[in-house]
């Protein structure tokens, strides 16, 4: 059995792409929309969101109507 070692592709990391997309949506964006737009699994998006929230780059608020978390750039939170 042979193995192929792959190298990372140049460009932004998924976390950087998530942050960039959130920063272009001051009205907020859900993890599902991020997953769809970035073509990444929801589990990877949630991992990135957790790190970005911990680093205080973004903030999340629970939307009571549809019970989804909406993520905002930190500068747009009231």
C-alpha positions in Angstrom: 0.0 0.0 0.0 1.5 3.3 -1.0 0.8 6.7 0.6 0.7 10.1 -1.0 1.7 13.0 1.1 -0.3 16.1 0.3 0.8 19.6 0.9 -1.5 22.5 1.9 -2.7 24.8 -0.8 -1.6 28.4 -0.7 -4.0 31.0 0.4 -6.2 31.8 3.3 -6.9 29.2 6.0 -10.5 28.2 6.7 -10.5 30.2 9.9 -9.3 33.3 8.0 -12.0 32.7 5.3 -14.7 32.4 8.0 -13.6 35.7 9.6 -13.4 37.5 6.3 -17.0 36.3 5.4 -18.3 37.2 8.8 -16.8 40.7 8.6 -18.6 41.3 5.3 -21.9 40.6 7.0 -22.5 43.1 9.8 -26.1 41.9 10.0 -24.9 38.5 11.0 -24.5 35.1 9.4 -25.3 31.6 10.5 -22.9 28.6 10.6 -25.0 26.8 8.0 -24.6 29.7 5.6 -20.9 29.9 6.3 -20.6 26.1 5.6 -22.5 26.4 2.3 -20.6 29.4 1.1 -17.2 28.1 2.0 -17.9 24.5 1.0 -16.6 23.2 4.3 -18.2 20.7 6.7 -20.3 22.3 9.5 -18.0 20.6 12.1 -15.0 22.5 10.7 -16.9 25.8 10.6 -18.0 25.3 14.3 -14.4 24.6 15.3 -13.3 27.8 13.6 -16.1 29.8 15.2 -15.2 28.5 18.6 -11.6 29.7 18.1 -12.6 33.0 16.7 -15.0 33.6 19.6 -12.3 32.7 22.1 -10.0 35.2 20.5 -12.7 37.8 20.6 -12.8 38.4 16.9 -16.5 37.5 16.6 -19.5 37.3 18.8 -22.5 35.0 18.6 -26.1 35.7 19.6 -29.0 33.2 19.7 -31.9 34.1 17.4 -35.0 33.2 19.5 -37.3 32.9 16.4 -35.4 30.1 14.6 -33.1 29.0 17.4 -30.0 29.4 15.4 -26.8 31.1 16.4 -25.9 34.2 14.4 -22.3 35.4 14.3 -21.2 39.0 14.0 -17.9 40.8 13.8 -17.1 42.0 17.3 -17.3 45.7 16.3 -21.0 45.4 15.3 -22.3 44.1 18.6 -24.4 46.5 20.6 
